[in-house]
Amino acid sequence: MARPPKCRAVSALPNVTYYKPAGIPLRLIKEVVLPVEGLEALRLKDVEGLEQTECSIRMGISRPTFQRVLYRARKTVAEALTSGMALKIEGGVFVLSGSQPQENGVETETVGTQEKDAE
């Protein structure tokens, strides 16, 4: 039996959760799903420019786990962009960063987690 995934800390839920190619009706395109923690990994590494170690600390996960989350997120975004697919941001295993300290040093506010679809 596999170990249950550890919740990943994210700073905020995204304001926009859907992107699609312009000029193509939604009913005619496929969509791929980017988990919320994947978007957070992209934000920390590619937008904020942090090192993977710092990113993993902020998300409350190990560096190898962060690397896997980042790899999957980049692959998903690249697939959507190169194949003309819609990109839907939802789900995942995460908690919002907030006010209650957790045992690993990450402050979290447990406003709920969204379970990731079975892979």
Beta strands, then each sheet from edge to edge (+ up, - down):
strand 1: 8-10
strand 2: 18-19
strand 3: 31-34
strand 4: 86-89
strand 5: 94-101
strand 6: 107-109
sheet 1: 1+ 5+ 6-
sheet 2: 2+ 4- 3-
end
